[in-house]
Amino acid sequence: MTPTGIEPAAPQAEETEPVPFMQRVLDDPFLLLFLGVAIPTVLYIVWGVMEVASIPLAQ
């Protein structure tokens, strides 16, 4: 017991657990920016190709 009556905090054990994948993704702002631009772009391109492919051929 110390003179003030407050016990010192026990030293924290160093965490050796790996960082989860989703936490690494969500902690990277440039990756989020890239995904936020790339995913809608790819979806709109696929949507446009499907729309063009669904147009019937002229006779």
RABEL-V726839 format. One record per residue. N is the residue number from 1. D_LAST is the distance of its C-alpha to the last C-alpha in whole Angstrom. Layout:
n: {N:N}
d_last: {D_LAST:D_LAST}
This chain:
n: {1:2:3:4:5:6:7:8:9:10:11:12:13:14:15:16:17:18:19:20:21:22:23:24:25:26:27:28:29:30:31:32:33:34:35:36:37:38:39:40:41:42:43:44:45:46:47:48:49:50:51:52:53:54:55:56:57:58:59}
d_last: {96:95:98:95:94:91:90:87:84:83:81:77:76:73:70:69:65:62:60:57:54:52:55:55:51:52:55:53:51:50:48:47:46:43:42:42:39:38:37:35:33:32:31:29:27:26:25:23:21:21:19:17:16:15:12:9:7:4:0}
